[in-house]
């Protein structure tokens, strides 16, 4: 149950960090890349049963 909640929260953060709004155009790929990497790690850990 915890892993599903964690994956959903990280997915929402990843969508929120995408530079699609005018004020976030100068951010580049850093927020989305960092959160995407964390999301990938947590997703793999959830699939193998470590979380």
Secondary structure as GFF3:
##gff-version 3
##sequence-region A 1 51
A	DSSP	alpha_helix	2	16	.	.	.	ID=ss1
A	DSSP	three_ten_helix	22	27	.	.	.	ID=ss2
A	DSSP	alpha_helix	30	48	.	.	.	ID=ss3
###
